[in-house]
């Protein structure tokens, strides 16, 4: 397609160079044609999207731009503009532009049909047709030209299912089919298949989504086979696919999804690995629950209407081969030069307790102890040991220390050797501290909470404490600290980047007085974040009270005189 466009462009350039050297080439004629006889083209729309006009001057650059503009409309799958030499009746020599387009087909109608097990199609869908046609497909990387144009204009419109009157794109139909399958899967139809079919018509095609629903199935029971070291209740806590409870509906935890099952398999395996069972194997199978209603008895109807749909209760069975449980018999370190191996091992024994790590099973932060000789190997314990080593070196300014590890089984079955390999890197000193993002909060307010200063060893522990202190001010919605290199290889600058909370979150007022003789007296202060209004008086504002004091003294003398006369 593109080759033909390039060839026509080359022909136009050669024709212009040979026939009309150094002179403008007039466009005498423009004709339009379609590669599809069953589709009528809109010549006016083509003309509106071309800069080349009849009577104008021929330019190959403008013609190439016309081709690009016609593609951008999204109405054509193939565009070519051919150049031919012609003569007018008066003998004038010029060119004829032949615009050949292949229009995209539009959708005449969209239908959703159920494929019966015995063959044929009907309208007895288990999910309402309106709901299927109203699903919101997920955006794919491959999108149409018109969608690209919308994005370029800043229009982020969520995709919808193909509708009548729109241009037919096969890749979009398959995206729509996936969205409809997702709708069925959420209602327990684990074997659903939706296939888009195109029914050719004259100028417009009809789209039919054929649905093979299968049976509706929900998890009725979950069983574990082969688990000896970990109890069934503990295993059930880490999986998401399980029978419905009073806290979960039919479309929540008990709706079978293959993606959820794969995640649950990984979480069960992670649970065992974290307990030292490094060779564990976990598989799962889904079968029918042995229940009379699944043997042709009491079958419930479809979810949202329809006929002939039945429901299955599924049994999810996990088969576990636990294997050997490994214990830590030996811990060693290499690559260390700043600390001795004894110092590192002592640190791991005494300071690796209660480290905060992310638990891959519970998907949350927890506090655990590091690896210890004589105890079972665990992934969380390993993470705690690594965190301890990072902190040990970080306190001494080794911000870029990297600690790798490997585990090797020993001759005695069940014992393992854990080896830490340290890449210490450079020891850094704080060069300077830069504060970014604060518009209303003064730098001094932030700096007084930072526990590092220029010239200090770049202690990562004090860096974390500084961040915690800033969080305690409750002035910022986000706080980020990181280091940046400087010209000196052993010095780094600390960047403190903050984002202040919205203005309308803080309001207050107060009154304060300052009696220092070297400054104005502050009489009243009003605070409306981020503004502070301060009302002050002059340094000699006490002189304003002299008339009042004189009047008070005079009134006192009169009172004493009157009292003495009465006595």
DOFIRO-749927 format. One record per residue (C-alpha): x, y, z; residue in one letter; residue number from 0. Coordinates in pm, whole numbers, plus 50000, padded with zeros to 5 digits. Example, Ala and Ser with C-alpha at 12.3 -4.5 7.8 and 13.67 -1.06 7.14 Angstrom:
<atoms>
[[51230,49550,50780],'A',0]
[[51367,49894,50714],'S',1]
</atoms>
This chain:
<atoms>
[[50000,50000,50000],'X',0]
[[50271,50247,50104],'X',1]
[[50493,50132,49813],'X',2]
[[50228,50238,49563],'X',3]
[[50208,50582,49724],'X',4]
[[50585,50622,49711],'X',5]
[[50598,50514,49345],'X',6]
[[50328,50761,49247],'X',7]
[[50518,51035,49431],'X',8]
[[50841,50949,49251],'X',9]
[[50660,50953,48916],'X',10]
[[50527,51298,48991],'X',11]
[[50873,51431,49076],'X',12]
[[51030,51285,48760],'X',13]
[[50743,51410,48543],'X',14]
[[50777,51760,48683],'X',15]
[[51153,51767,48635],'X',16]
[[51143,51645,48274],'X',17]
[[50839,51821,48138],'X',18]
[[50829,52150,48323],'X',19]
[[51182,52246,48426],'X',20]
[[51180,52570,48625],'X',21]
[[50811,52653,48562],'X',22]
[[50501,52611,48785],'X',23]
[[50286,52310,48701],'X',24]
[[49911,52381,48704],'X',25]
[[49659,52122,48828],'X',26]
[[49409,52102,48543],'X',27]
[[49192,51816,48672],'X',28]
[[49123,51623,48993],'X',29]
[[48924,51300,48981],'X',30]
[[48819,51065,49260],'X',31]
[[48769,50688,49258],'X',32]
[[48710,50407,49506],'X',33]
[[48858,50060,49522],'X',34]
[[48524,49928,49648],'X',35]
[[48231,49931,49410],'X',36]
[[47982,49871,49694],'X',37]
[[48087,50180,49891],'X',38]
[[48007,50532,49772],'X',39]
[[48276,50786,49850],'X',40]
[[48207,51139,49969],'X',41]
[[48400,51359,49723],'X',42]
[[48323,51679,49914],'X',43]
[[48481,51538,50229],'X',44]
[[48791,51435,50034],'X',45]
[[48822,51783,49887],'X',46]
[[48789,51939,50233],'X',47]
[[49086,51736,50355],'X',48]
[[49315,51823,50062],'X',49]
[[49518,52137,50003],'X',50]
[[49570,52057,49634],'X',51]
[[49291,52221,49433],'X',52]
[[49190,52229,49068],'X',53]
[[49348,52535,48910],'X',54]
[[49619,52549,49173],'X',55]
[[49991,52482,49139],'X',56]
[[50118,52126,49164],'X',57]
[[50357,52048,49451],'X',58]
[[50470,51699,49541],'X',59]
[[50519,51809,49903],'X',60]
[[50157,51929,49919],'X',61]
[[50035,51602,49760],'X',62]
[[50223,51399,50022],'X',63]
[[50058,51610,50290],'X',64]
[[49716,51547,50131],'X',65]
[[49774,51172,50156],'X',66]
[[49863,51205,50524],'X',67]
[[49554,51420,50593],'X',68]
[[49323,51168,50428],'X',69]
[[49472,50888,50639],'X',70]
[[49421,51094,50954],'X',71]
[[49046,51110,50893],'X',72]
[[49033,50737,50972],'X',73]
[[48783,50679,50692],'X',74]
[[49024,50511,50452],'X',75]
[[49250,50207,50477],'X',76]
[[49440,50288,50156],'X',77]
[[49505,50624,49986],'X',78]
[[49694,50691,49662],'X',79]
[[49729,51005,49450],'X',80]
[[49858,50945,49098],'X',81]
[[49988,51218,48863],'X',82]
[[49922,51217,48487],'X',83]
[[50026,51472,48220],'X',84]
[[49728,51627,48041],'X',85]
[[49658,51916,47799],'X',86]
[[49373,52160,47822],'X',87]
[[49160,52256,47519],'X',88]
[[49367,52573,47480],'X',89]
[[49685,52364,47465],'X',90]
[[49799,52440,47819],'X',91]
[[50004,52159,47967],'X',92]
[[49938,52049,48323],'X',93]
[[49862,51749,48541],'X',94]
[[49562,51546,48644],'X',95]
[[49554,51419,49007],'X',96]
[[49374,51087,49047],'X',97]
[[49277,51028,49411],'X',98]
[[49219,50657,49473],'X',99]
[[49086,50563,49816],'X',100]
[[48973,50242,49980],'X',101]
[[48696,50343,50223],'X',102]
[[48663,50168,50552],'X',103]
[[48335,49985,50598],'X',104]
[[48090,50116,50856],'X',105]
[[47888,49907,51096],'X',106]
[[47524,49869,51004],'X',107]
[[47413,49680,51317],'X',108]
[[47559,49512,51627],'X',109]
[[47399,49195,51768],'X',110]
[[47483,48957,52052],'X',111]
[[47368,48595,52016],'X',112]
[[47403,48284,52231],'X',113]
[[47545,47975,52060],'X',114]
[[47345,47670,52164],'X',115]
[[47535,47352,52263],'X',116]
[[47357,47158,51986],'X',117]
[[47429,47432,51731],'X',118]
[[47256,47745,51609],'X',119]
[[47208,48087,51764],'X',120]
[[46934,48237,51981],'X',121]
[[46867,48536,52205],'X',122]
[[46851,48344,52536],'X',123]
[[47153,48511,52692],'X',124]
[[47236,48459,53058],'X',125]
[[47354,48821,53076],'X',126]
[[47136,49100,52945],'X',127]
[[47221,49220,52595],'X',128]
[[47219,49584,52710],'X',129]
[[47477,49508,52976],'X',130]
[[47709,49338,52728],'X',131]
[[47687,49623,52479],'X',132]
[[47749,49872,52761],'X',133]
[[48076,49728,52894],'X',134]
[[48386,49947,52888],'X',135]
[[48674,49773,52707],'X',136]
[[49029,49825,52827],'X',137]
[[49241,50047,52604],'X',138]
[[49493,49858,52394],'X',139]
[[49821,49992,52261],'X',140]
[[49698,49940,51906],'X',141]
[[49437,50208,51846],'X',142]
[[49280,50365,51544],'X',143]
[[49394,50680,51367],'X',144]
[[49092,50878,51482],'X',145]
[[49158,50774,51844],'X',146]
[[49516,50895,51805],'X',147]
[[49383,51227,51681],'X',148]
[[49159,51258,51987],'X',149]
[[49453,51193,52217],'X',150]
[[49660,51453,52034],'X',151]
[[49383,51706,52105],'X',152]
[[49386,51613,52473],'X',153]
[[49057,51423,52465],'X',154]
[[49078,51114,52689],'X',155]
[[48760,50926,52613],'X',156]
[[48715,50579,52757],'X',157]
[[48660,50321,52482],'X',158]
[[48314,50175,52427],'X',159]
[[48185,49871,52242],'X',160]
[[48156,49914,51866],'X',161]
[[47825,50076,51774],'X',162]
[[47619,50108,51456],'X',163]
[[47742,50384,51229],'X',164]
[[48104,50360,51339],'X',165]
[[48391,50247,51120],'X',166]
[[48450,49873,51136],'X',167]
[[48788,49775,51281],'X',168]
[[48856,49408,51344],'X',169]
[[49113,49469,51618],'X',170]
[[48852,49670,51805],'X',171]
[[48599,49387,51776],'X',172]
[[48835,49147,51950],'X',173]
[[48890,49402,52223],'X',174]
[[48510,49425,52265],'X',175]
[[48486,49045,52283],'X',176]
[[48742,49034,52566],'X',177]
[[48541,49294,52761],'X',178]
[[48223,49088,52721],'X',179]
[[48407,48777,52841],'X',180]
[[48517,48971,53148],'X',181]
[[48153,49056,53217],'X',182]
[[48061,48687,53206],'X',183]
[[48361,48584,53415],'X',184]
[[48255,48820,53693],'X',185]
[[47928,48627,53709],'X',186]
[[48092,48286,53736],'X',187]
[[48100,48170,53373],'X',188]
[[48458,48042,53374],'X',189]
[[48446,47875,53028],'X',190]
[[48283,48160,52835],'X',191]
[[48402,48239,52483],'X',192]
[[48290,48540,52278],'X',193]
[[48370,48540,51907],'X',194]
[[48303,48841,51681],'X',195]
[[48171,48760,51333],'X',196]
[[48132,49000,51041],'X',197]
[[47835,48960,50808],'X',198]
[[47913,49141,50481],'X',199]
[[47651,49376,50342],'X',200]
[[47623,49634,50067],'X',201]
[[47833,49927,50183],'X',202]
[[47787,49842,50550],'X',203]
[[47855,49521,50744],'X',204]
[[47676,49371,51039],'X',205]
[[47868,49256,51350],'X',206]
[[47747,48955,51549],'X',207]
[[47912,48860,51880],'X',208]
[[47855,48486,51927],'X',209]
[[47868,48381,52293],'X',210]
[[47945,48028,52412],'X',211]
[[47846,48068,52776],'X',212]
[[47926,47732,52928],'X',213]
[[47812,47657,53280],'X',214]
[[47795,47907,53562],'X',215]
[[48032,47797,53838],'X',216]
[[48125,47934,54178],'X',217]
[[48372,47800,54431],'X',218]
[[48177,47570,54660],'X',219]
[[48468,47432,54861],'X',220]
[[48847,47458,54894],'X',221]
[[49058,47161,55002],'X',222]
[[49430,47118,55067],'X',223]
[[49610,46788,55023],'X',224]
[[49963,46721,55147],'X',225]
[[49992,47008,55395],'X',226]
[[50148,46892,55721],'X',227]
[[50357,47185,55845],'X',228]
[[50099,47458,55769],'X',229]
[[49739,47434,55884],'X',230]
[[49438,47463,55654],'X',231]
[[49306,47776,55824],'X',232]
[[49638,47954,55777],'X',233]
[[49642,47858,55409],'X',234]
[[49289,47985,55356],'X',235]
[[49391,48326,55489],'X',236]
[[49631,48388,55198],'X',237]
[[49405,48283,54907],'X',238]
[[49137,48498,54746],'X',239]
[[48935,48223,54572],'X',240]
[[48716,48068,54839],'X',241]
[[48347,47994,54910],'X',242]
[[48126,48297,54967],'X',243]
[[48068,48409,55323],'X',244]
[[47824,48655,55475],'X',245]
[[48083,48926,55403],'X',246]
[[48130,48844,55033],'X',247]
[[47878,48829,54747],'X',248]
[[47847,48585,54457],'X',249]
[[48067,48804,54240],'X',250]
[[48348,48847,54490],'X',251]
[[48575,48580,54637],'X',252]
[[48389,48272,54510],'X',253]
[[48379,48376,54143],'X',254]
[[48630,48155,53964],'X',255]
[[48900,48342,53772],'X',256]
[[49210,48175,53633],'X',257]
[[49412,48492,53703],'X',258]
[[49313,48482,54070],'X',259]
[[49404,48114,54090],'X',260]
[[49754,48183,53956],'X',261]
[[49803,48456,54217],'X',262]
[[49677,48226,54493],'X',263]
[[49921,47953,54386],'X',264]
[[50210,48197,54416],'X',265]
[[50093,48316,54758],'X',266]
[[50062,47963,54894],'X',267]
[[50411,47888,54764],'X',268]
[[50547,48210,54918],'X',269]
[[50393,48113,55252],'X',270]
[[50582,47782,55249],'X',271]
[[50907,47935,55126],'X',272]
[[50886,48189,55406],'X',273]
[[50868,47898,55650],'X',274]
[[51186,47740,55511],'X',275]
[[51031,47496,55259],'X',276]
[[51239,47610,54963],'X',277]
[[51157,47309,54744],'X',278]
[[50778,47323,54787],'X',279]
[[50559,47240,54489],'X',280]
[[50198,47360,54469],'X',281]
[[49942,47267,54203],'X',282]
[[49566,47315,54183],'X',283]
[[49271,47155,54006],'X',284]
[[48908,47260,53968],'X',285]
[[48639,46992,53973],'X',286]
[[48266,46967,54037],'X',287]
[[48149,46932,54392],'X',288]
[[47984,46593,54448],'X',289]
[[47637,46731,54502],'X',290]
[[47300,46615,54361],'X',291]
[[47232,46955,54207],'X',292]
[[47535,46906,53984],'X',293]
[[47413,46567,53868],'X',294]
[[47103,46698,53690],'X',295]
[[46902,46786,53999],'X',296]
[[46818,47129,54138],'X',297]
[[46987,47373,53900],'X',298]
[[46940,47743,53940],'X',299]
[[46866,47969,53647],'X',300]
[[47094,48224,53489],'X',301]
[[47214,48535,53664],'X',302]
[[47034,48802,53464],'X',303]
[[46767,48620,53271],'X',304]
[[46767,48374,52983],'X',305]
[[46688,48008,52949],'X',306]
[[46872,47680,52966],'X',307]
[[47162,47797,53181],'X',308]
[[47269,47591,53479],'X',309]
[[47498,47643,53772],'X',310]
[[47787,47433,53895],'X',311]
[[47949,47438,54237],'X',312]
[[48324,47399,54197],'X',313]
[[48573,47227,54421],'X',314]
[[48917,47388,54425],'X',315]
[[49182,47140,54536],'X',316]
[[49541,47239,54616],'X',317]
[[49799,46960,54610],'X',318]
[[50111,47045,54808],'X',319]
[[50445,46864,54816],'X',320]
[[50620,47038,55102],'X',321]
[[50967,46892,55062],'X',322]
[[51250,46954,55306],'X',323]
[[51245,47235,55558],'X',324]
[[51579,47415,55568],'X',325]
[[51745,47560,55877],'X',326]
[[52030,47811,55891],'X',327]
[[52348,47639,56006],'X',328]
[[52609,47889,55886],'X',329]
[[52619,48261,55801],'X',330]
[[52921,48417,55630],'X',331]
[[53017,48752,55477],'X',332]
[[53259,48859,55201],'X',333]
[[53351,49182,55023],'X',334]
[[53366,49379,55350],'X',335]
[[53661,49608,55419],'X',336]
[[53525,49886,55643],'X',337]
[[53373,49645,55898],'X',338]
[[53520,49313,56002],'X',339]
[[53325,48993,55956],'X',340]
[[53293,48955,56333],'X',341]
[[53143,49305,56363],'X',342]
[[52892,49226,56088],'X',343]
[[52790,48892,56237],'X',344]
[[52753,49057,56578],'X',345]
[[52532,49323,56422],'X',346]
[[52314,49056,56262],'X',347]
[[52276,48877,56597],'X',348]
[[52200,49179,56812],'X',349]
[[52036,49445,56591],'X',350]
[[51833,49251,56334],'X',351]
[[51537,49197,56567],'X',352]
[[51211,49372,56491],'X',353]
[[51310,49501,56147],'X',354]
[[51024,49636,55934],'X',355]
[[50991,49450,55602],'X',356]
[[50723,49397,55339],'X',357]
[[50554,49059,55371],'X',358]
[[50491,48913,55023],'X',359]
[[50225,48679,55164],'X',360]
[[50021,48921,55371],'X',361]
[[50103,49213,55136],'X',362]
[[50175,49450,55424],'X',363]
[[50460,49583,55634],'X',364]
[[50548,49365,55934],'X',365]
[[50824,49347,56195],'X',366]
[[51035,49030,56199],'X',367]
[[51372,48910,56325],'X',368]
[[51667,48844,56099],'X',369]
[[51817,48505,56021],'X',370]
[[51970,48324,56316],'X',371]
[[52181,48009,56328],'X',372]
[[51981,47709,56441],'X',373]
[[51647,47846,56324],'X',374]
[[51447,47789,56005],'X',375]
[[51533,47987,55695],'X',376]
[[51265,48241,55601],'X',377]
[[51234,48500,55328],'X',378]
[[51114,48766,55570],'X',379]
[[51406,48689,55802],'X',380]
[[51642,48723,55507],'X',381]
[[51491,49064,55422],'X',382]
[[51535,49171,55785],'X',383]
[[51905,49070,55774],'X',384]
[[51959,49260,55450],'X',385]
[[51789,49566,55600],'X',386]
[[52017,49542,55904],'X',387]
[[52330,49540,55688],'X',388]
[[52202,49830,55480],'X',389]
[[52141,50034,55797],'X',390]
[[52479,49938,55944],'X',391]
[[52667,50073,55645],'X',392]
[[52424,50361,55591],'X',393]
[[52499,50502,55937],'X',394]
[[52860,50539,55830],'X',395]
[[52783,50719,55506],'X',396]
[[52785,50423,55266],'X',397]
[[52462,50523,55095],'X',398]
[[52519,50312,54784],'X',399]
[[52611,49985,54957],'X',400]
[[52471,49676,54786],'X',401]
[[52428,49342,54960],'X',402]
[[52370,49025,54758],'X',403]
[[52302,48683,54904],'X',404]
[[52301,48318,54814],'X',405]
[[52191,48005,54994],'X',406]
[[52367,47670,54959],'X',407]
[[52258,47338,55112],'X',408]
[[52513,47165,55333],'X',409]
[[52600,46796,55350],'X',410]
[[52364,46743,55641],'X',411]
[[52011,46724,55504],'X',412]
[[51802,47025,55589],'X',413]
[[52096,47255,55678],'X',414]
[[52191,47552,55465],'X',415]
[[52465,47810,55440],'X',416]
[[52361,48174,55389],'X',417]
[[52633,48395,55242],'X',418]
[[52617,48775,55216],'X',419]
[[52836,48947,54956],'X',420]
[[52887,49318,55028],'X',421]
[[52972,49584,54770],'X',422]
[[53047,49879,54999],'X',423]
[[53089,50158,54745],'X',424]
[[53201,50508,54847],'X',425]
[[53164,50675,55185],'X',426]
[[52981,51007,55141],'X',427]
[[52972,51336,55327],'X',428]
[[52688,51589,55312],'X',429]
[[52787,51870,55076],'X',430]
[[52480,52090,55119],'X',431]
[[52106,52064,55176],'X',432]
[[51858,52187,54917],'X',433]
[[51489,52234,54994],'X',434]
[[51243,52220,54706],'X',435]
[[50866,52258,54667],'X',436]
[[50793,52490,54962],'X',437]
[[50604,52801,54859],'X',438]
[[50477,52929,55194],'X',439]
[[50676,52738,55455],'X',440]
[[51007,52906,55532],'X',441]
[[51328,52713,55475],'X',442]
[[51420,52766,55841],'X',443]
[[51113,52575,55956],'X',444]
[[51221,52276,55746],'X',445]
[[51593,52297,55820],'X',446]
[[51548,52284,56196],'X',447]
[[51387,51939,56160],'X',448]
[[51673,51799,55949],'X',449]
[[51923,51603,56155],'X',450]
[[52204,51643,55902],'X',451]
[[52426,51940,55825],'X',452]
[[52690,52017,55562],'X',453]
[[53012,51835,55646],'X',454]
[[52839,51552,55837],'X',455]
[[52874,51188,55742],'X',456]
[[52577,51110,55517],'X',457]
[[52396,50897,55776],'X',458]
[[52088,50730,55620],'X',459]
[[51942,50672,55965],'X',460]
[[51946,51043,56045],'X',461]
[[51805,51108,55698],'X',462]
[[51505,50885,55777],'X',463]
[[51466,51055,56116],'X',464]
[[51464,51394,55942],'X',465]
[[51185,51282,55715],'X',466]
[[50989,51153,56014],'X',467]
[[51032,51487,56192],'X',468]
[[50899,51673,55887],'X',469]
[[50600,51441,55870],'X',470]
[[50527,51530,56233],'X',471]
[[50481,51896,56140],'X',472]
[[50163,51801,55954],'X',473]
[[50232,52076,55699],'X',474]
[[50308,51863,55393],'X',475]
[[50109,51612,55191],'X',476]
[[50426,51443,55063],'X',477]
[[50793,51446,55163],'X',478]
[[51077,51299,54961],'X',479]
[[51448,51288,55047],'X',480]
[[51724,51172,54817],'X',481]
[[52090,51241,54736],'X',482]
[[52248,51390,54426],'X',483]
[[52607,51377,54311],'X',484]
[[52835,51680,54317],'X',485]
[[53167,51758,54153],'X',486]
[[53341,51600,54451],'X',487]
[[53303,51221,54421],'X',488]
[[53287,51176,54800],'X',489]
[[53031,51447,54865],'X',490]
[[52659,51441,54789],'X',491]
[[52389,51699,54841],'X',492]
[[52070,51612,55025],'X',493]
[[51752,51706,54841],'X',494]
[[51442,51756,55057],'X',495]
[[51138,51784,54829],'X',496]
[[50805,51868,54990],'X',497]
[[50452,51930,54872],'X',498]
[[50250,52156,55096],'X',499]
[[49895,52077,55197],'X',500]
[[49609,52272,55032],'X',501]
[[49554,52625,55154],'X',502]
[[49203,52567,55283],'X',503]
[[49310,52304,55535],'X',504]
[[49454,52548,55793],'X',505]
[[49288,52840,55965],'X',506]
[[49371,53004,56293],'X',507]
[[49408,53328,56482],'X',508]
[[49594,53440,56789],'X',509]
[[49717,53734,56993],'X',510]
[[50076,53786,57103],'X',511]
[[50282,54071,57249],'X',512]
[[50651,54139,57210],'X',513]
[[50814,54362,57465],'X',514]
[[51168,54376,57322],'X',515]
[[51279,54733,57310],'X',516]
[[51457,54688,56978],'X',517]
[[51145,54589,56779],'X',518]
[[50794,54708,56716],'X',519]
[[50526,54588,56959],'X',520]
[[50304,54322,56803],'X',521]
[[49952,54386,56925],'X',522]
[[49748,54130,56725],'X',523]
[[49827,53844,56485],'X',524]
[[49569,53675,56256],'X',525]
[[49667,53362,56064],'X',526]
[[49479,53248,55755],'X',527]
[[49700,52996,55576],'X',528]
[[49913,53090,55391],'X',529]
[[49870,53453,55502],'X',530]
[[49966,53607,55837],'X',531]
[[49826,53946,55940],'X',532]
[[50022,54124,56214],'X',533]
[[49906,54446,56383],'X',534]
[[50187,54633,56557],'X',535]
[[50241,54961,56737],'X',536]
[[50538,55199,56738],'X',537]
[[50839,55138,56963],'X',538]
[[50731,55430,57186],'X',539]
[[50365,55330,57190],'X',540]
[[50365,55353,57575],'X',541]
[[50382,55732,57540],'X',542]
[[50027,55715,57406],'X',543]
[[49913,55617,57757],'X',544]
[[50053,55926,57929],'X',545]
[[49728,56135,57901],'X',546]
[[49528,55843,58039],'X',547]
[[49771,55803,58329],'X',548]
[[49753,56175,58409],'X',549]
[[49373,56165,58411],'X',550]
[[49375,55861,58639],'X',551]
[[49614,56036,58880],'X',552]
[[49391,56345,58888],'X',553]
[[49081,56135,58960],'X',554]
[[49266,55959,59241],'X',555]
[[49364,56288,59406],'X',556]
[[49006,56415,59391],'X',557]
[[48879,56094,59548],'X',558]
[[49130,56109,59834],'X',559]
[[49050,56479,59899],'X',560]
[[48676,56405,59920],'X',561]
[[48733,56113,60156],'X',562]
[[48943,56326,60389],'X',563]
[[48675,56598,60403],'X',564]
[[48408,56343,60498],'X',565]
[[48622,56209,60775],'X',566]
</atoms>
